[in-house]
Amino acid sequence: MSNLQIALELLCVGMVTVFIILCMVVLIGNLVVHFVNRFVPAEAPKVKVPRKRTSEISRKRIAAIVSAVNTVTGGKGHVVKIERR
């Protein structure tokens, strides 16, 4: 046997082995996914409770906003309108 023939045999055996192992990984993964989907119950979706929004902003918050704007702008900025988002 020549060295080239031994190298080709090893190449073929290695490639077939890798192919078989990858096929087993895919099949086992699919089986696990199907098993989990069938026998494990899904979580119930969480229901969001809407928060109550008040249209008024407290005087303390307005004072804090105005003070922050004055501090940041050095007294040159003025608060014209405050909106809730």
N, C-alpha and C positions, 0 to 999 in steps of 0.2 A: 504494500500500500504506500502510496506517495503521500507526502505531507499535504498536498492540495486536496486529496480525497478525504483525508481525516478532517481537515478544516471545514470542508463542505458538509460532511456528516454532522459535525458539531454545530455548525450554523443551522442546519435543518432541524436537528433535535431541539436546539434552544428556541428557535422560532415557534415550533409546534408547541413546546411546553408553555411558552409565554402566551400564545393564543388560547390554549386550553384554560390556563389559569384566569386570564381576563374574561373568557366566556363564563367561567364559574362565578366570578365576582359579579358580573352583570346579572346572571340568573338569580343568584342568592339575594342581591339587592332588590330585584323586582319582586321576589317572593316576600321579602320583609315588608316592602311597601304595600303590597296587596294584603298581607296579613294584618298590618296595622290599620289600614283603611277599613277593613272589614270588621275587626273585633274590638278595636279601641274606640270608644265614643269620642266624638268631637266636642270641644268646649262650646258652651252656649255663648253666643255673641253678647258682648257687654252693651247695655243700653245707656246712652248718655243722657243725663238729666240736664235740661237747659237751665242755665243760671238766670236769675232775675237781674235785669239791668235797670238801674235807676237813671233817669235823665239828668238828675242834678248832681253836681260835683260839690263836695263839702268845702266850706270856707277855708279849712286848714289846708286842703290840697291846693286850692287856688293860690293861697298865700305862699305855699312852698314852691309852686311852679313859677310864680312871679319873682320870688326871691332867687331861685336858681337862674332864671333868665337874666336878672340884673347882675348877678355875680359873674356869670359866664361872659356876658357882653360888656361888662364894665359900665353898666348904667345906660348904654346906648340902645339896647333892645327893649321893645315893649310888647306885652302880650295883648293881642287883639281878639283872638278867639281861641277857645279850648273846646275840642271835640273828643268824644269817646269813640274808641274803635273796638 
